[in-house]
Amino acid sequence: AAYQFSTGWDLYTRGQAAEGIALMQQAVQRGLPKQADDAKLRLAGALVTSGRADEARALLDPLAKGGATDGLADLAR
């Protein structure tokens, strides 16, 4: 899943937002054992810049309510 997320991020940063976001979403759904919250924050940023703020809010809501660690809950808010 980590490779899939990285590939999705790479596509997103190269201007292929739809394809990149789809890969990142699949990776997050599959589960990322390391730095899952960080990945969700990056995915949410990609969603917002692509005009999909509602999806980003839904993704970040659990983090903002305290499900995140290391100060990520504050960033999610």
All heavy atoms as TSV, in Angstrom:
chain	resi	resn	atom	element	x	y	z
A	1	ALA	N	N	0.825	-1.197	0.000
A	1	ALA	CA	C	0.000	0.000	0.000
A	1	ALA	C	C	0.868	1.261	0.000
A	1	ALA	O	O	0.488	2.267	-0.573
A	1	ALA	CB	C	-0.954	0.002	1.186
A	2	ALA	N	N	2.022	1.191	0.651
A	2	ALA	CA	C	2.900	2.366	0.720
A	2	ALA	C	C	3.415	2.730	-0.670
A	2	ALA	O	O	3.475	3.913	-1.022
A	2	ALA	CB	C	4.062	2.107	1.672
A	3	TYR	N	N	3.786	1.717	-1.451
A	3	TYR	CA	C	4.258	1.977	-2.823
A	3	TYR	C	C	3.131	2.596	-3.645
A	3	TYR	O	O	3.351	3.536	-4.413
A	3	TYR	CB	C	4.763	0.687	-3.460
A	3	TYR	CG	C	5.177	0.871	-4.894
A	3	TYR	CD1	C	6.411	1.436	-5.206
A	3	TYR	CD2	C	4.336	0.489	-5.937
A	3	TYR	CE1	C	6.797	1.626	-6.529
A	3	TYR	CE2	C	4.716	0.670	-7.254
A	3	TYR	CZ	C	5.939	1.236	-7.543
A	3	TYR	OH	O	6.313	1.420	-8.845
A	4	GLN	N	N	1.935	2.076	-3.488
A	4	GLN	CA	C	0.781	2.588	-4.223
A	4	GLN	C	C	0.506	4.041	-3.850
A	4	GLN	O	O	0.237	4.870	-4.717
A	4	GLN	CB	C	-0.449	1.722	-3.920
A	4	GLN	CG	C	-1.667	2.083	-4.710
A	4	GLN	CD	C	-2.833	1.157	-4.399
A	4	GLN	OE1	O	-2.940	0.622	-3.298
A	4	GLN	NE2	N	-3.701	0.968	-5.366
A	5	PHE	N	N	0.621	4.366	-2.557
A	5	PHE	CA	C	0.406	5.741	-2.127
A	5	PHE	C	C	1.467	6.652	-2.729
A	5	PHE	O	O	1.158	7.732	-3.244
A	5	PHE	CB	C	0.416	5.865	-0.601
A	5	PHE	CG	C	0.005	7.232	-0.137
A	5	PHE	CD1	C	-1.319	7.519	0.107
A	5	PHE	CD2	C	0.943	8.240	0.018
A	5	PHE	CE1	C	-1.714	8.787	0.502
A	5	PHE	CE2	C	0.566	9.509	0.419
A	5	PHE	CZ	C	-0.765	9.787	0.659
A	6	SER	N	N	2.716	6.216	-2.683
A	6	SER	CA	C	3.813	7.025	-3.236
A	6	SER	C	C	3.638	7.260	-4.729
A	6	SER	O	O	3.883	8.363	-5.228
A	6	SER	CB	C	5.157	6.351	-2.979
A	6	SER	OG	O	5.426	6.321	-1.605
A	7	THR	N	N	3.209	6.235	-5.434
A	7	THR	CA	C	2.963	6.372	-6.869
A	7	THR	C	C	1.829	7.369	-7.112
A	7	THR	O	O	1.911	8.216	-7.995
A	7	THR	CB	C	2.625	5.014	-7.499
A	7	THR	OG1	O	3.721	4.121	-7.278
A	7	THR	CG2	C	2.363	5.137	-8.989
A	8	GLY	N	N	0.789	7.273	-6.300
A	8	GLY	CA	C	-0.326	8.212	-6.416
A	8	GLY	C	C	0.096	9.643	-6.147
A	8	GLY	O	O	-0.283	10.565	-6.867
A	9	TRP	N	N	0.931	9.832	-5.129
A	9	TRP	CA	C	1.415	11.176	-4.812
A	9	TRP	C	C	2.254	11.709	-5.969
A	9	TRP	O	O	2.140	12.875	-6.339
A	9	TRP	CB	C	2.217	11.162	-3.516
A	9	TRP	CG	C	2.703	12.521	-3.134
A	9	TRP	CD1	C	3.966	12.994	-3.239
A	9	TRP	CD2	C	1.923	13.602	-2.627
A	9	TRP	NE1	N	4.028	14.303	-2.809
A	9	TRP	CE2	C	2.783	14.700	-2.420
A	9	TRP	CE3	C	0.577	13.747	-2.306
A	9	TRP	CZ2	C	2.346	15.921	-1.930
A	9	TRP	CZ3	C	0.145	14.973	-1.807
A	9	TRP	CH2	C	1.016	16.032	-1.624
A	10	ASP	N	N	3.081	10.856	-6.529
A	10	ASP	CA	C	3.913	11.261	-7.663
A	10	ASP	C	C	3.044	11.700	-8.843
A	10	ASP	O	O	3.296	12.740	-9.455
A	10	ASP	CB	C	4.835	10.113	-8.070
A	10	ASP	CG	C	5.829	10.519	-9.136
A	10	ASP	OD1	O	6.493	11.564	-8.968
A	10	ASP	OD2	O	5.940	9.787	-10.141
A	11	LEU	N	N	2.015	10.925	-9.152
A	11	LEU	CA	C	1.107	11.301	-10.240
A	11	LEU	C	C	0.427	12.633	-9.941
A	11	LEU	O	O	0.316	13.501	-10.811
A	11	LEU	CB	C	0.055	10.210	-10.464
A	11	LEU	CG	C	0.542	8.919	-11.109
A	11	LEU	CD1	C	-0.545	7.852	-11.038
A	11	LEU	CD2	C	0.959	9.167	-12.544
A	12	TYR	N	N	-0.031	12.785	-8.714
A	12	TYR	CA	C	-0.702	14.029	-8.318
A	12	TYR	C	C	0.222	15.226	-8.516
A	12	TYR	O	O	-0.180	16.243	-9.078
A	12	TYR	CB	C	-1.169	13.933	-6.863
A	12	TYR	CG	C	-1.630	15.250	-6.318
A	12	TYR	CD1	C	-2.869	15.773	-6.688
A	12	TYR	CD2	C	-0.823	15.989	-5.470
A	12	TYR	CE1	C	-3.283	17.005	-6.212
A	12	TYR	CE2	C	-1.230	17.217	-4.989
A	12	TYR	CZ	C	-2.453	17.721	-5.354
A	12	TYR	OH	O	-2.857	18.942	-4.889
A	13	THR	N	N	1.461	15.123	-8.051
A	13	THR	CA	C	2.380	16.257	-8.152
A	13	THR	C	C	2.821	16.529	-9.582
A	13	THR	O	O	3.304	17.618	-9.880
A	13	THR	CB	C	3.629	16.057	-7.264
A	13	THR	OG1	O	4.318	14.874	-7.664
A	13	THR	CG2	C	3.245	15.973	-5.801
A	14	ARG	N	N	2.624	15.567	-10.471
A	14	ARG	CA	C	2.974	15.755	-11.886
A	14	ARG	C	C	1.780	16.189	-12.727
A	14	ARG	O	O	1.833	16.167	-13.956
A	14	ARG	CB	C	3.574	14.466	-12.452
A	14	ARG	CG	C	4.920	14.138	-11.858
A	14	ARG	CD	C	5.391	12.784	-12.333
A	14	ARG	NE	N	6.619	12.418	-11.683
A	14	ARG	CZ	C	7.786	12.347	-12.290
A	14	ARG	NH1	N	7.876	12.598	-13.578
A	14	ARG	NH2	N	8.859	12.001	-11.631
A	15	GLY	N	N	0.695	16.555	-12.042
A	15	GLY	CA	C	-0.449	17.101	-12.756
A	15	GLY	C	C	-1.530	16.105	-13.124
A	15	GLY	O	O	-2.490	16.465	-13.793
A	16	GLN	N	N	-1.389	14.876	-12.695
A	16	GLN	CA	C	-2.411	13.865	-12.969
A	16	GLN	C	C	-3.208	13.624	-11.689
A	16	GLN	O	O	-3.167	12.547	-11.088
A	16	GLN	CB	C	-1.762	12.578	-13.474
A	16	GLN	CG	C	-1.052	12.761	-14.804
A	16	GLN	CD	C	-0.324	11.514	-15.238
A	16	GLN	OE1	O	0.335	10.864	-14.436
A	16	GLN	NE2	N	-0.450	11.178	-16.508
A	17	ALA	N	N	-3.934	14.664	-11.286
A	17	ALA	CA	C	-4.609	14.663	-9.987
A	17	ALA	C	C	-5.609	13.526	-9.832
A	17	ALA	O	O	-5.591	12.827	-8.814
A	17	ALA	CB	C	-5.289	16.006	-9.752
A	18	ALA	N	N	-6.476	13.333	-10.796
A	18	ALA	CA	C	-7.522	12.309	-10.656
A	18	ALA	C	C	-6.926	10.917	-10.472
A	18	ALA	O	O	-7.345	10.163	-9.580
A	18	ALA	CB	C	-8.445	12.334	-11.865
A	19	GLU	N	N	-5.945	10.578	-11.288
A	19	GLU	CA	C	-5.324	9.260	-11.197
A	19	GLU	C	C	-4.556	9.111	-9.884
A	19	GLU	O	O	-4.619	8.075	-9.223
A	19	GLU	CB	C	-4.376	9.004	-12.377
A	19	GLU	CG	C	-5.074	8.967	-13.718
A	19	GLU	CD	C	-5.170	10.345	-14.385
A	19	GLU	OE1	O	-4.936	11.380	-13.733
A	19	GLU	OE2	O	-5.502	10.372	-15.578
A	20	GLY	N	N	-3.831	10.165	-9.526
A	20	GLY	CA	C	-3.048	10.118	-8.298
A	20	GLY	C	C	-3.913	10.000	-7.061
A	20	GLY	O	O	-3.632	9.202	-6.165
A	21	ILE	N	N	-4.975	10.783	-7.011
A	21	ILE	CA	C	-5.879	10.727	-5.863
A	21	ILE	C	C	-6.524	9.353	-5.761
A	21	ILE	O	O	-6.646	8.798	-4.667
A	21	ILE	CB	C	-6.928	11.855	-5.937
A	21	ILE	CG1	C	-6.252	13.203	-5.635
A	21	ILE	CG2	C	-8.090	11.607	-4.984
A	21	ILE	CD1	C	-7.130	14.407	-5.876
A	22	ALA	N	N	-6.922	8.783	-6.875
A	22	ALA	CA	C	-7.529	7.452	-6.849
A	22	ALA	C	C	-6.569	6.420	-6.254
A	22	ALA	O	O	-6.968	5.597	-5.419
A	22	ALA	CB	C	-7.957	7.038	-8.254
A	23	LEU	N	N	-5.312	6.463	-6.660
A	23	LEU	CA	C	-4.331	5.521	-6.107
A	23	LEU	C	C	-4.109	5.755	-4.618
A	23	LEU	O	O	-4.016	4.800	-3.834
A	23	LEU	CB	C	-2.998	5.633	-6.851
A	23	LEU	CG	C	-2.899	4.918	-8.183
A	23	LEU	CD1	C	-1.533	5.181	-8.827
A	23	LEU	CD2	C	-3.106	3.416	-8.015
A	24	MET	N	N	-4.020	7.016	-4.221
A	24	MET	CA	C	-3.817	7.322	-2.802
A	24	MET	C	C	-5.005	6.854	-1.966
A	24	MET	O	O	-4.826	6.295	-0.881
A	24	MET	CB	C	-3.553	8.804	-2.600
A	24	MET	CG	C	-2.198	9.251	-3.104
A	24	MET	SD	S	-1.793	10.958	-2.668
A	24	MET	CE	C	-2.816	11.875	-3.828
A	25	GLN	N	N	-6.214	7.063	-2.478
A	25	GLN	CA	C	-7.404	6.616	-1.754
A	25	GLN	C	C	-7.408	5.096	-1.597
A	25	GLN	O	O	-7.725	4.574	-0.533
A	25	GLN	CB	C	-8.677	7.071	-2.468
A	25	GLN	CG	C	-8.945	8.542	-2.310
A	25	GLN	CD	C	-10.162	9.008	-3.076
A	25	GLN	OE1	O	-10.364	8.619	-4.222
A	25	GLN	NE2	N	-10.952	9.864	-2.453
A	26	GLN	N	N	-7.050	4.391	-2.653
A	26	GLN	CA	C	-6.989	2.926	-2.572
A	26	GLN	C	C	-5.967	2.484	-1.537
A	26	GLN	O	O	-6.220	1.554	-0.762
A	26	GLN	CB	C	-6.641	2.338	-3.935
A	26	GLN	CG	C	-7.739	2.470	-4.962
A	26	GLN	CD	C	-7.267	2.102	-6.361
A	26	GLN	OE1	O	-6.189	1.548	-6.546
A	26	GLN	NE2	N	-8.068	2.429	-7.362
A	27	ALA	N	N	-4.823	3.141	-1.510
A	27	ALA	CA	C	-3.779	2.778	-0.559
A	27	ALA	C	C	-4.229	3.014	0.879
A	27	ALA	O	O	-3.999	2.177	1.752
A	27	ALA	CB	C	-2.506	3.562	-0.856
A	28	VAL	N	N	-4.897	4.147	1.115
A	28	VAL	CA	C	-5.378	4.444	2.465
A	28	VAL	C	C	-6.435	3.427	2.875
A	28	VAL	O	O	-6.452	2.953	4.016
A	28	VAL	CB	C	-5.908	5.895	2.547
A	28	VAL	CG1	C	-6.709	6.134	3.819
A	28	VAL	CG2	C	-4.753	6.881	2.456
A	29	GLN	N	N	-7.308	3.043	1.961
A	29	GLN	CA	C	-8.342	2.057	2.270
A	29	GLN	C	C	-7.740	0.686	2.564
A	29	GLN	O	O	-8.248	-0.044	3.410
A	29	GLN	CB	C	-9.339	1.954	1.123
A	29	GLN	CG	C	-10.224	3.173	1.009
A	29	GLN	CD	C	-11.082	3.163	-0.253
A	29	GLN	OE1	O	-10.927	2.319	-1.122
A	29	GLN	NE2	N	-11.969	4.135	-0.353
A	30	ARG	N	N	-6.668	0.354	1.874
A	30	ARG	CA	C	-5.995	-0.928	2.111
A	30	ARG	C	C	-5.284	-0.953	3.444
A	30	ARG	O	O	-5.080	-2.002	4.030
A	30	ARG	CB	C	-4.998	-1.227	0.998
A	30	ARG	CG	C	-5.668	-1.584	-0.315
A	30	ARG	CD	C	-4.690	-1.834	-1.418
A	30	ARG	NE	N	-3.778	-2.920	-1.069
A	30	ARG	CZ	C	-2.620	-3.132	-1.677
A	30	ARG	NH1	N	-2.221	-2.326	-2.638
A	30	ARG	NH2	N	-1.856	-4.128	-1.337
A	31	GLY	N	N	-4.897	0.221	3.899
A	31	GLY	CA	C	-4.219	0.334	5.188
A	31	GLY	C	C	-2.732	0.565	5.023
A	31	GLY	O	O	-2.062	-0.167	4.306
A	32	LEU	N	N	-2.273	1.585	5.657
A	32	LEU	CA	C	-0.853	1.932	5.647
A	32	LEU	C	C	-0.351	1.798	7.081
A	32	LEU	O	O	-0.660	2.626	7.922
A	32	LEU	CB	C	-0.646	3.368	5.148
A	32	LEU	CG	C	-1.069	3.629	3.717
A	32	LEU	CD1	C	-1.160	5.121	3.447
A	32	LEU	CD2	C	-0.078	2.996	2.766
A	33	PRO	N	N	0.408	0.766	7.376
A	33	PRO	CA	C	0.811	0.535	8.760
A	33	PRO	C	C	1.700	1.632	9.337
A	33	PRO	O	O	1.614	1.947	10.512
A	33	PRO	CB	C	1.561	-0.789	8.706
A	33	PRO	CG	C	1.944	-0.984	7.284
A	33	PRO	CD	C	0.926	-0.238	6.476
A	34	LYS	N	N	2.535	2.233	8.522
A	34	LYS	CA	C	3.426	3.291	8.993
A	34	LYS	C	C	2.945	4.630	8.456
A	34	LYS	O	O	2.664	4.773	7.277
A	34	LYS	CB	C	4.858	3.042	8.525
A	34	LYS	CG	C	5.472	1.801	9.123
A	34	LYS	CD	C	6.896	1.638	8.670
A	34	LYS	CE	C	7.485	0.377	9.281
A	34	LYS	NZ	N	8.860	0.160	8.870
A	35	GLN	N	N	2.842	5.582	9.346
A	35	GLN	CA	C	2.497	6.957	8.988
A	35	GLN	C	C	1.167	7.080	8.242
A	35	GLN	O	O	1.024	7.877	7.319
A	35	GLN	CB	C	3.622	7.602	8.186
A	35	GLN	CG	C	4.937	7.630	8.939
A	35	GLN	CD	C	6.075	8.155	8.108
A	35	GLN	OE1	O	6.090	8.018	6.903
A	35	GLN	NE2	N	7.042	8.754	8.769
A	36	ALA	N	N	0.188	6.303	8.665
A	36	ALA	CA	C	-1.127	6.352	8.015
A	36	ALA	C	C	-1.766	7.727	8.157
A	36	ALA	O	O	-2.381	8.228	7.212
A	36	ALA	CB	C	-2.036	5.278	8.591
A	37	ASP	N	N	-1.611	8.349	9.324
A	37	ASP	CA	C	-2.211	9.668	9.529
A	37	ASP	C	C	-1.560	10.718	8.638
A	37	ASP	O	O	-2.235	11.581	8.086
A	37	ASP	CB	C	-2.114	10.089	10.995
A	37	ASP	CG	C	-2.956	9.220	11.916
A	37	ASP	OD1	O	-3.893	8.557	11.417
A	37	ASP	OD2	O	-2.681	9.208	13.118
A	38	ASP	N	N	-0.249	10.631	8.469
A	38	ASP	CA	C	0.451	11.556	7.570
A	38	ASP	C	C	-0.063	11.405	6.142
A	38	ASP	O	O	-0.272	12.389	5.441
A	38	ASP	CB	C	1.961	11.302	7.577
A	38	ASP	CG	C	2.618	11.662	8.893
A	38	ASP	OD1	O	2.055	12.498	9.627
A	38	ASP	OD2	O	3.682	11.107	9.179
A	39	ALA	N	N	-0.268	10.173	5.720
A	39	ALA	CA	C	-0.770	9.913	4.371
A	39	ALA	C	C	-2.163	10.509	4.201
A	39	ALA	O	O	-2.475	11.096	3.161
A	39	ALA	CB	C	-0.790	8.411	4.094
A	40	LYS	N	N	-2.993	10.377	5.225
A	40	LYS	CA	C	-4.344	10.941	5.152
A	40	LYS	C	C	-4.301	12.462	5.036
A	40	LYS	O	O	-5.095	13.052	4.307
A	40	LYS	CB	C	-5.164	10.513	6.368
A	40	LYS	CG	C	-5.524	9.038	6.328
A	40	LYS	CD	C	-6.261	8.621	7.572
A	40	LYS	CE	C	-6.532	7.126	7.554
A	40	LYS	NZ	N	-7.184	6.680	8.800
A	41	LEU	N	N	-3.372	13.096	5.749
A	41	LEU	CA	C	-3.239	14.550	5.635
A	41	LEU	C	C	-2.817	14.960	4.232
A	41	LEU	O	O	-3.346	15.924	3.668
A	41	LEU	CB	C	-2.233	15.078	6.654
A	41	LEU	CG	C	-2.695	15.121	8.104
A	41	LEU	CD1	C	-1.541	15.479	9.023
A	41	LEU	CD2	C	-3.834	16.106	8.269
A	42	ARG	N	N	-1.880	14.236	3.646
A	42	ARG	CA	C	-1.441	14.560	2.282
A	42	ARG	C	C	-2.570	14.329	1.283
A	42	ARG	O	O	-2.794	15.140	0.380
A	42	ARG	CB	C	-0.217	13.732	1.902
A	42	ARG	CG	C	1.007	14.217	2.620
A	42	ARG	CD	C	2.296	13.551	2.271
A	42	ARG	NE	N	2.331	12.702	1.116
A	42	ARG	CZ	C	3.382	11.978	0.762
A	42	ARG	NH1	N	4.479	12.011	1.483
A	42	ARG	NH2	N	3.355	11.222	-0.309
A	43	LEU	N	N	-3.294	13.225	1.446
A	43	LEU	CA	C	-4.427	12.939	0.571
A	43	LEU	C	C	-5.483	14.033	0.716
A	43	LEU	O	O	-6.032	14.509	-0.284
A	43	LEU	CB	C	-5.023	11.567	0.884
A	43	LEU	CG	C	-6.311	11.190	0.168
A	43	LEU	CD1	C	-6.185	11.301	-1.349
A	43	LEU	CD2	C	-6.752	9.788	0.559
A	44	ALA	N	N	-5.753	14.454	1.931
A	44	ALA	CA	C	-6.745	15.515	2.148
A	44	ALA	C	C	-6.322	16.805	1.454
A	44	ALA	O	O	-7.153	17.485	0.851
A	44	ALA	CB	C	-6.948	15.750	3.638
A	45	GLY	N	N	-5.049	17.135	1.520
A	45	GLY	CA	C	-4.562	18.325	0.824
A	45	GLY	C	C	-4.767	18.227	-0.668
A	45	GLY	O	O	-5.172	19.192	-1.326
A	46	ALA	N	N	-4.504	17.052	-1.215
A	46	ALA	CA	C	-4.712	16.836	-2.648
A	46	ALA	C	C	-6.191	16.963	-2.999
A	46	ALA	O	O	-6.547	17.551	-4.025
A	46	ALA	CB	C	-4.174	15.465	-3.060
A	47	LEU	N	N	-7.044	16.427	-2.145
A	47	LEU	CA	C	-8.482	16.523	-2.391
A	47	LEU	C	C	-8.945	17.977	-2.372
A	47	LEU	O	O	-9.715	18.402	-3.246
A	47	LEU	CB	C	-9.253	15.708	-1.350
A	47	LEU	CG	C	-9.164	14.190	-1.487
A	47	LEU	CD1	C	-9.668	13.504	-0.220
A	47	LEU	CD2	C	-9.928	13.701	-2.707
A	48	VAL	N	N	-8.484	18.746	-1.403
A	48	VAL	CA	C	-8.886	20.152	-1.300
A	48	VAL	C	C	-8.463	20.921	-2.534
A	48	VAL	O	O	-9.253	21.676	-3.113
A	48	VAL	CB	C	-8.320	20.798	-0.016
A	48	VAL	CG1	C	-8.468	22.310	-0.051
A	48	VAL	CG2	C	-9.012	20.226	1.208
A	49	THR	N	N	-7.214	20.751	-2.962
A	49	THR	CA	C	-6.741	21.505	-4.126
A	49	THR	C	C	-7.406	21.050	-5.413
A	49	THR	O	O	-7.351	21.764	-6.412
A	49	THR	CB	C	-5.205	21.412	-4.280
A	49	THR	OG1	O	-4.826	20.052	-4.448
A	49	THR	CG2	C	-4.505	22.020	-3.083
A	50	SER	N	N	-8.055	19.899	-5.363
A	50	SER	CA	C	-8.779	19.399	-6.536
A	50	SER	C	C	-10.274	19.700	-6.451
A	50	SER	O	O	-11.068	19.152	-7.215
A	50	SER	CB	C	-8.564	17.891	-6.677
A	50	SER	OG	O	-7.208	17.621	-6.914
A	51	GLY	N	N	-10.644	20.547	-5.491
A	51	GLY	CA	C	-12.047	20.949	-5.377
A	51	GLY	C	C	-12.932	19.923	-4.690
A	51	GLY	O	O	-14.149	19.961	-4.843
A	52	ARG	N	N	-12.346	19.043	-3.915
A	52	ARG	CA	C	-13.103	17.978	-3.254
A	52	ARG	C	C	-12.997	18.114	-1.740
A	52	ARG	O	O	-12.680	17.165	-1.024
A	52	ARG	CB	C	-12.589	16.629	-3.749
A	52	ARG	CG	C	-12.810	16.453	-5.250
A	52	ARG	CD	C	-12.003	15.350	-5.872
A	52	ARG	NE	N	-12.363	14.033	-5.396
A	52	ARG	CZ	C	-11.795	12.913	-5.856
A	52	ARG	NH1	N	-10.884	12.974	-6.808
A	52	ARG	NH2	N	-12.143	11.753	-5.371
A	53	ALA	N	N	-13.296	19.315	-1.252
A	53	ALA	CA	C	-13.137	19.632	0.167
A	53	ALA	C	C	-14.019	18.770	1.069
A	53	ALA	O	O	-13.614	18.421	2.178
A	53	ALA	CB	C	-13.413	21.106	0.413
A	54	ASP	N	N	-15.212	18.423	0.612
A	54	ASP	CA	C	-16.103	17.596	1.437
A	54	ASP	C	C	-15.480	16.231	1.712
A	54	ASP	O	O	-15.573	15.707	2.826
A	54	ASP	CB	C	-17.469	17.427	0.779
A	54	ASP	CG	C	-18.282	18.716	0.782
A	54	ASP	OD1	O	-17.965	19.615	1.595
A	54	ASP	OD2	O	-19.228	18.817	-0.021
A	55	GLU	N	N	-14.840	15.651	0.706
A	55	GLU	CA	C	-14.173	14.362	0.889
A	55	GLU	C	C	-12.992	14.502	1.850
A	55	GLU	O	O	-12.748	13.618	2.673
A	55	GLU	CB	C	-13.683	13.808	-0.444
A	55	GLU	CG	C	-14.790	13.351	-1.373
A	55	GLU	CD	C	-14.243	12.868	-2.700
A	55	GLU	OE1	O	-13.561	11.821	-2.708
A	55	GLU	OE2	O	-14.482	13.555	-3.710
A	56	ALA	N	N	-12.289	15.616	1.738
A	56	ALA	CA	C	-11.149	15.862	2.624
A	56	ALA	C	C	-11.621	15.978	4.071
A	56	ALA	O	O	-11.010	15.407	4.974
A	56	ALA	CB	C	-10.411	17.121	2.201
A	57	ARG	N	N	-12.719	16.705	4.290
A	57	ARG	CA	C	-13.260	16.849	5.642
A	57	ARG	C	C	-13.648	15.493	6.221
A	57	ARG	O	O	-13.381	15.205	7.388
A	57	ARG	CB	C	-14.473	17.769	5.641
A	57	ARG	CG	C	-14.127	19.199	5.817
A	57	ARG	CD	C	-15.365	20.071	6.049
A	57	ARG	NE	N	-15.133	21.319	5.363
A	57	ARG	CZ	C	-15.590	21.636	4.163
A	57	ARG	NH1	N	-16.357	20.818	3.505
A	57	ARG	NH2	N	-15.298	22.792	3.621
A	58	ALA	N	N	-14.291	14.668	5.411
A	58	ALA	CA	C	-14.701	13.339	5.880
A	58	ALA	C	C	-13.488	12.486	6.241
A	58	ALA	O	O	-13.527	11.716	7.208
A	58	ALA	CB	C	-15.545	12.644	4.811
A	59	LEU	N	N	-12.427	12.628	5.499
A	59	LEU	CA	C	-11.211	11.867	5.765
A	59	LEU	C	C	-10.530	12.354	7.044
A	59	LEU	O	O	-10.020	11.562	7.833
A	59	LEU	CB	C	-10.260	11.998	4.569
A	59	LEU	CG	C	-8.938	11.247	4.633
A	59	LEU	CD1	C	-9.185	9.739	4.616
A	59	LEU	CD2	C	-8.056	11.646	3.464
A	60	LEU	N	N	-10.536	13.674	7.260
A	60	LEU	CA	C	-9.829	14.250	8.399
A	60	LEU	C	C	-10.644	14.286	9.686
A	60	LEU	O	O	-10.078	14.431	10.768
A	60	LEU	CB	C	-9.369	15.666	8.063
A	60	LEU	CG	C	-8.300	15.775	6.990
A	60	LEU	CD1	C	-7.944	17.234	6.748
A	60	LEU	CD2	C	-7.070	14.975	7.361
A	61	ASP	N	N	-11.946	14.153	9.587
A	61	ASP	CA	C	-12.794	14.264	10.770
A	61	ASP	C	C	-12.355	13.325	11.901
A	61	ASP	O	O	-12.213	13.776	13.037
A	61	ASP	CB	C	-14.258	14.051	10.402
A	61	ASP	CG	C	-15.193	14.401	11.533
A	61	ASP	OD1	O	-14.973	15.454	12.167
A	61	ASP	OD2	O	-16.119	13.620	11.797
A	62	PRO	N	N	-12.107	12.046	11.628
A	62	PRO	CA	C	-11.660	11.170	12.723
A	62	PRO	C	C	-10.320	11.608	13.327
A	62	PRO	O	O	-10.108	11.480	14.526
A	62	PRO	CB	C	-11.527	9.792	12.066
A	62	PRO	CG	C	-12.380	9.854	10.855
A	62	PRO	CD	C	-12.327	11.288	10.402
A	63	LEU	N	N	-9.437	12.146	12.504
A	63	LEU	CA	C	-8.149	12.623	13.012
A	63	LEU	C	C	-8.345	13.847	13.892
A	63	LEU	O	O	-7.722	13.991	14.941
A	63	LEU	CB	C	-7.205	12.966	11.858
A	63	LEU	CG	C	-6.829	11.838	10.907
A	63	LEU	CD1	C	-5.907	12.371	9.821
A	63	LEU	CD2	C	-6.181	10.695	11.649
A	64	ALA	N	N	-9.219	14.745	13.457
A	64	ALA	CA	C	-9.460	15.984	14.196
A	64	ALA	C	C	-10.109	15.714	15.550
A	64	ALA	O	O	-9.933	16.485	16.493
A	64	ALA	CB	C	-10.332	16.924	13.373
A	65	LYS	N	N	-10.826	14.620	15.657
A	65	LYS	CA	C	-11.501	14.279	16.911
A	65	LYS	C	C	-10.602	13.507	17.865
A	65	LYS	O	O	-11.075	12.919	18.816
A	65	LYS	CB	C	-12.772	13.491	16.614
A	65	LYS	CG	C	-13.835	14.343	15.956
A	65	LYS	CD	C	-15.107	13.592	15.733
A	65	LYS	CE	C	-16.138	14.528	15.103
A	65	LYS	NZ	N	-17.370	13.844	14.782
A	66	GLY	N	N	-9.320	13.496	17.575
A	66	GLY	CA	C	-8.396	12.894	18.510
A	66	GLY	C	C	-7.858	11.541	18.111
A	66	GLY	O	O	-7.130	10.918	18.866
A	67	GLY	N	N	-8.182	11.064	16.935
A	67	GLY	CA	C	-7.677	9.769	16.508
A	67	GLY	C	C	-6.244	9.814	16.027
A	67	GLY	O	O	-5.613	8.794	15.825
A	68	ALA	N	N	-5.701	11.009	15.870
A	68	ALA	CA	C	-4.334	11.152	15.371
A	68	ALA	C	C	-3.360	11.291	16.527
A	68	ALA	O	O	-3.733	11.612	17.646
A	68	ALA	CB	C	-4.235	12.373	14.466
A	69	THR	N	N	-2.110	11.051	16.229
A	69	THR	CA	C	-1.057	11.152	17.230
A	69	THR	C	C	-0.054	12.208	16.803
A	69	THR	O	O	-0.080	12.700	15.683
A	69	THR	CB	C	-0.343	9.808	17.391
A	69	THR	OG1	O	0.182	9.402	16.128
A	69	THR	CG2	C	-1.288	8.740	17.912
A	70	ASP	N	N	0.837	12.552	17.698
A	70	ASP	CA	C	1.943	13.470	17.402
A	70	ASP	C	C	1.488	14.838	16.887
A	70	ASP	O	O	2.090	15.394	15.989
A	70	ASP	CB	C	2.902	12.856	16.381
A	70	ASP	CG	C	3.533	11.579	16.877
A	70	ASP	OD1	O	3.688	11.442	18.109
A	70	ASP	OD2	O	3.875	10.725	16.070
A	71	GLY	N	N	0.394	15.362	17.404
A	71	GLY	CA	C	-0.054	16.686	17.001
A	71	GLY	C	C	-0.805	16.724	15.686
A	71	GLY	O	O	-1.203	17.797	15.242
A	72	LEU	N	N	-1.014	15.585	15.063
A	72	LEU	CA	C	-1.708	15.577	13.776
A	72	LEU	C	C	-3.182	15.962	13.929
A	72	LEU	O	O	-3.775	16.482	12.993
A	72	LEU	CB	C	-1.583	14.215	13.096
A	72	LEU	CG	C	-0.199	13.898	12.571
A	72	LEU	CD1	C	-0.153	12.470	12.027
A	72	LEU	CD2	C	0.213	14.862	11.485
A	73	ALA	N	N	-3.747	15.732	15.088
A	73	ALA	CA	C	-5.144	16.135	15.308
A	73	ALA	C	C	-5.280	17.648	15.138
A	73	ALA	O	O	-6.255	18.128	14.580
A	73	ALA	CB	C	-5.630	15.696	16.677
A	74	ASP	N	N	-4.282	18.379	15.625
A	74	ASP	CA	C	-4.318	19.841	15.481
A	74	ASP	C	C	-4.255	20.237	14.011
A	74	ASP	O	O	-4.954	21.150	13.578
A	74	ASP	CB	C	-3.158	20.488	16.239
A	74	ASP	CG	C	-3.289	20.327	17.732
A	74	ASP	OD1	O	-4.449	20.218	18.225
A	74	ASP	OD2	O	-2.265	20.314	18.420
A	75	LEU	N	N	-3.407	19.568	13.245
A	75	LEU	CA	C	-3.312	19.875	11.805
A	75	LEU	C	C	-4.604	19.515	11.082
A	75	LEU	O	O	-5.014	20.204	10.154
A	75	LEU	CB	C	-2.147	19.102	11.176
A	75	LEU	CG	C	-0.763	19.546	11.590
A	75	LEU	CD1	C	0.288	18.592	11.031
A	75	LEU	CD2	C	-0.485	20.964	11.128
A	76	ALA	N	N	-5.231	18.436	11.471
A	76	ALA	CA	C	-6.458	17.985	10.812
A	76	ALA	C	C	-7.604	18.961	11.023
A	76	ALA	O	O	-8.503	19.054	10.198
A	76	ALA	CB	C	-6.845	16.598	11.309
A	77	ARG	N	N	-7.554	19.683	12.136
A	77	ARG	CA	C	-8.614	20.672	12.402
A	77	ARG	C	C	-8.456	21.846	11.495
A	77	ARG	O	O	-9.259	22.531	11.090
A	77	ARG	CB	C	-8.567	21.115	13.858
A	77	ARG	CG	C	-9.043	20.035	14.782
A	77	ARG	CD	C	-9.143	20.557	16.211
A	77	ARG	NE	N	-9.048	19.407	17.063
A	77	ARG	CZ	C	-8.016	19.118	17.856
A	77	ARG	NH1	N	-7.004	19.932	17.949
A	77	ARG	NH2	N	-8.010	18.038	18.578
